[in-house]
């Protein structure tokens, strides 16, 4: 029997072709795999890294967007709108942390203030009608710690923050439990299409499939090039962010957004579901698709922007800094295209809205299968999943006396900063998709993500991981 999850050092399954193979296990690829799992198809999900959600999906601003500022009439606008509804309902069913905090699009000069009515009209063209304009007095009342000089704001009450790690993990868990094969540590090196079959040469051997779905994110254009397509080029856009300590959380009640520019949505201040406050991101166009390091210049820029938005934030302790790369293409829309003559569907140019739109993108991609000559059959309901409650407002195990009475491991703290227990770490290490590194464990439990960044608990965490491997 073929194992559902394989990794480095393990052989790929026998040569029996898959019906569908998805390249890329980010939030979009895992959402597509989950949607395919509803159909009677033999499906594989192939990922170059050792975990799902290990690229762009792990390092973003974690906002569940309303799509109020999308370009009206675009595929992105439609899928963000539909995706928000789908993901909000899915999160409620599965335990993915979401907080509806709302957003204020703050105007700091007259030009920005004059732009707000147009953004309100744009939101209404996108079908979002809950936005409203605030004057300077009401803006200050909503956010008393704002820097001086705010002239007004556009309120978007339904913008929310979400856990970016639990989302792809939930999608992948449900897909694997429904029979999808997940192949990690499996970078695609070459593709040949002959006689109706794709043969993928990977770092772990070859794999054959009838239909190929390219959801490779930053590398989607490179995968397309292997099949002779040159329709778009990804240029990585780095976003650096600063994470402030939980003691800063009371300084901000909303997501504080700037008036957007052509380069992106700009630098924002936002709460997180983990109780921290984010400042960022930068928007740096690069050529290096691996450049996820932070820079002194980038962090200085963020502090300069943050000092105007929320001056007191700069007095708070910094818990962490990180950087992620977005798959910018220079286009104003997603690049989702079916190539029937090659039984290929490309899912490219998925920018910062990909988390919000993921489930709608998946449904749209599956709707294209008949165009490639593949009849997916009749869908079925998937068995539900329940994810660990990582949100700061959730009922955490260390506070559950009844749970601790049944199993004292849930009362034994390993990570004191984030209050992660031995029981939660054990559960993660024995889950359907166990972590293969301390970073993977952190995304499943928060262990090591607190103010000491694993200085106190790092040795214990590594011991748990090594013990699970032995």
N, C-alpha and C positions, 0 to 999 in steps of 0.2 A: 504494500500500500504506500503510495506517495505521501511523504509528510507534507502537512499544510504550510509549514514555514521552514525554509532552508536558508542557510547562511554560509559564511566562509568555511572552506574545507569540506563542505558537503556536496555530493554530486547532484547535478540537475536531474529531473525525472527522466524516464525513458523517452524514446523518440516519438511517442504518440503526439501528434500535433494538438495544440490547444485550438479551441474555436476563436477565442479572443485573448490577446495579450495587451496589457496596459503598461507602458513604460513611464515610470515616475510615481513614487508613493508619497507625494506631498498631499496637501489637503484636497486638491482637485483629482489627482490620480486615485487616491483612496476612495473618494466619493464616487468616482466612476466605477471602481471595482465593486463597491457596495451595491450600486444600482444594477450592475451586471449580475450580481449574485442572486437577484430576484428571478432570473431566467434560467432555463435548463441548458446552460452553456458551460463548457469546460474552459475556465478562465484562469489566467495567470496575471499576477502583478509583479513587475520586475523593478528593483530599486538598486542603484549603485551604492548607496550608503548602507550602514549596518542597522538602520532603524527607519521607521516611517516618519514623515514629517520632519526630516532632518535638514532640509534646505531652507528655502524662503519661508516655509510654513512655520518654522520654529522661531523666527526673528522678525516680527512685524509689530504693528501697533495694536493688534488684537481688538479691532473695532468691528462690530456688527452694524454695517452701514444701512441707511434707509435708501441710498441711491438718489438722494435729493439733488446732488450736483453732477450726476452723470450726463453725458451728452444725449439729449432727448432723441428717441428714435433708433438708438444704437442697440445692437445685441447685448452689449454690456448693461445698458440701462434696464432692459427687460429682465435679464437673468439676475441682476442684483436685486431688483424689486421682488421677483419670485423667490430667489434664494433666501432673502431675509426671512420671508414668511415660513419657508420650509425648514430652515435651520433653527429658527426660534422654537418651532413646534418640536423638532427633533431633540433639541437641547433640553427642553422641558421633560421629554419622555425618558431621556437617557442619563440625565444628571450632569450634563455639561454646564459649567457655571456661566451665567449671563446676568449682567446687571444693566437695567434700563436707567441710565443716568442722564440722558439727554445731552445735547451739544449746544454751544453758543458760538456762532461765527462772528468773531469780534472785529469791529472796525476801529482802527487806530488813527486814521486820517480821513480827510474829507473825500478823497478819491475812493477809498474803501467803503465809506459810508454810502456814497452815491451808487456803489455797485450792489449793495444789498437788495434793493427792490428787484433788480434783474435776476439775482440768485433766487429770490422768492418766487418769481414768475417761472424760473427754470424748474424749481422743485414742483410747482403745480403742473407744468407740462409733463413731468415724470410721474404724475399721479400721486404725489405726496402733498397733501393739503393741510397738514397740521402745523406747518412752519408759520412763524409770525415775527414781525419786526419789533424790536425793543429800543426804547430811547436810552440815553446815557444813564439816567437815574435808575431805571428798572434793571439795566445791565449791572450796574454797581450793586444794586440790592440783591441780585441773584448771586453774584460772585464778589463779596466784599473785599477779597484779597487781591483783586485785579490791580495791575499797575495803573498809575495815573494816566489820564488822557483817552480812555476808551470813550468813543463817541456814540456807540450803539452796538446792536448785535442782531443777528438773525437766529432765532431759537428753533432748534430741530429737536423736539421733545422725545422722539423715538430712537435716536442714536443710542447704541448700547455698547458695552464692553463684554468680551467673551474670552474663554480660555482657548488660546490658539493651539495648545498641545493636546488637550483631551479630544478635540474635534477630529483630527485625522486618525487618532488612535481608536476612537469609537467606530469610525467608518471601517477601518481595517479589521478591527476585531470582529465586527458583524460580518464582513465579507469572508474572512477566514473561517469563521464558524459555519458559514453557509456553503463552504466548499472551494472557495477561491484559493489558489496556491500562491503564496507570497515568497518570492525569491530575493533575499537581501544580499548585500555584498556582490551584486551581479551587474556591473557596468556593461552597457551595450557598446561593442566596439565596431561592429559592422552588421549590415543587413543586406540580404539578397532576396529578391522576389522572383520566383520562377514557378510555373505550373500551378498558380493559385495559392502558393504557400510562401510565407516569409520565413527565412532562416536567420535567426539572430545569433551572431557570434558574440559571446559575452566573456567576461573574465573568469567564468566558471564553466565554460563549455557552450554547447549550442542548444538552441530551443527553437521549435517550429510552431507556427501559428497561422491560422487562416485569415484572421483580421488583426490589424495592428492599430492601437490607439496611442498616439504620441502625446503624452502629458508630462514631458520631461522638463518643464519649467525653464530654467536658465539655459538648458541645453536643447530645447525643442527645435531650434533652427538647425542645430548640428545633426540631430536625428533625421530631420527632413532632408538635409543635404545628402545623407547616405542613400536616399531613395530618389535623388535627382531633382528635388524641389528647392527653389531659391526665392520663395515668396515673401519672406520677412527675415530680418536679422535682429537677434537679441543683443542689446547693449546693456550690460548690468548697471543698475542704478543703486548705489550703496546708500543705505539709511542707517546712520548711527543714532543711538538712543542712550539716554541716561535714566537709570531707575533709582528713584529716591526712596528712602526708608518709610516704613508704615506710619511713623509719627508725622509725616507730611500729608497724610490722607485728608485731614480735616481742612486743609487749605483750599481744596477745590471740590466743587460739587458736580460740575459738568465736564464733558470733553470740551476743551477750549481750542477752537479752530481758527486759523488765520483765513483771510480771504485768499482763495486759491489762485495760483499762477499757472502758466503753461508747463512749468517744471514739476508741478505736483501740488499736493494739498498744503505743503509748507510745514513749518514746525508747530506742533501742538503740545498741549499739556493735557494729560488724561489720567483718570484713575484706572486701576487694574482690578480684576476680580480677585487678586491675591492681596489687596490692601495697600499696594504701593502707588506711586505716582510716576508716570512716564513723561519725559521731555524729549521731543524729537519728531520725526527723523530729519536728518540731512537729506539732500538729494544730489548725489555725486555720480555723474556718468563716467564709467570706467571701461577698460578693455579686459581687465582680469576678472574671470568668473569665479575666482577663489578668494578675492580680496575682502574678507569679512572682518578684518582687524579694525579697531578704533584708532583714531588719530588725534593728536593734540589739537590740530587745527579744527577738526570737526567738533570736538567736545567744547572748544572755546567758542565756536559759533553758536552751539546750542545754549551755552550759558549766557551768551549775550542776548539771544532771543528770549530765553526764559526770564531774564532779569526784567525785561519790559512787560512780559505777560503776567508773571506772578512773582514779584520781587522776593517775597519771603521764602519762596521755594529754594532759592540759592543758598539760604542759611541752613538748610536741612542736610542730614547725612546722605551720602550716595551709597546705595547698596551694591550697584553693579553698573557696568556699561556694556553694551553689545552693539553689533552691527549686522544687518541683513542685506541681501541683494534682491532687488526686484527685477522682473523680466521685462524691461522697457523695450519697446520696438519702434518708437516714433510714430505709432499709429494711435488713433483715438478710440479704437475698438478692439475687442477680442479677435483673435485669428483662429476661428474654429472652422475647419474645412474638411469635407469628405472628398476623397480621391477614389471613386469607384473602380477605376481601372487597375488600381493597386490594392484595393481593399485596405485603405489607410484612412484614418481620421486624425487630423492634427488639431491639437488643443493648445494654441500658442498665444503669447501676448497677454497672459492672465496676470494682471497687475495687482495692486494692493487690495482690490475688491474681491480677489479670488476666494478668500475665506468665506465672505458673505455669500457669494454666488455659487459656491461649490456644489451644493445639491441640485440647483437648477441647471448648472453646466452639465452635471452627470445625466440628468433626465434629457437634456437637449442632445447630448452626444448619443445616447441610446436610441433616441428617435431617428438618428441618421443611419442606424445599422441597415435598414432595408435598402437604403440608397447604395450600399456597398454589395448588395446581393445576399446579405445574411439575415435570415428570418430568426429573430431571437426566441420565438415561441411565446407562451403565455406567462406573465409574471405571477409570482407568489409572494405572500407576506414573509418577511424575515423574522426569525425569533428575536425578541427584544434583547437589548443589552443595557446594563446599568453600570455607569462609570463611577470611579471614586470621586467624591465631592471635594474638589481642590479649592473651591472658592472660599474667601475669607468669611462670607456670611453663611456658609454651609454648616451643618451639624458635624463637626469634626470628631473623629473617634476618640481623641484624648479627653473630650468633654462628656462622653457617653458612658455613664456609670454602669448601666445595664450591660452594654457591650463589653466593658472591661471586666465585669464580674464573670461573664461567660468565657472570656479569653483575655488574660492579663497582658498579653503582648500589645493590646491596644492601649494600655496604660503606661507602657514603657517608652519614653521619648528617646529617640536616636538623634534627630535634628531638633535642637531646642529653639533655634531662631524661627523655624517654620512650624514647629510643633508636630513633627512627623514621627509616628510611632513604629515600633518594631513590627507590629501586625500589618501596617500598611505596606512596609517594605517587603515583608514576606509575601503579601498578596500580589504585589507587582511582579516579584521574581517568579511567581508560579502562575502568572496569568496566561491567557491565550497568546499574547505577544510580549514575552518578558524582555526587559531591557538588557542590552549587551554592554552597557557602559554606565559610568556614574552619571553622565549627562542624560542618558536615556531614563535612568531611574529618577533623576530630578524632574524630568518632564511628566513623569507618572505620579510623583508623590510630593514634589516641591523640596525634597530633602537636599540640602546643600545650597539652596537658592537664597538663603536669608542674609542677614547683615554680616555674618562672619564668613560667608561664601565657602562653607565646608571646612574651615580651619579646625573647628571643634569636632565635627562629626565625620570628616572625610575618611579617617582610618576605619571607623566602624562601618561606613557605607561600603568601602572597598572589601572589607571582610565578608559582609553579607553577599556581595556580588560573587566573590570567589567561592564562597561556600555553596552558593546555588549552582555553580558550574561543576563542582566536584561530585 
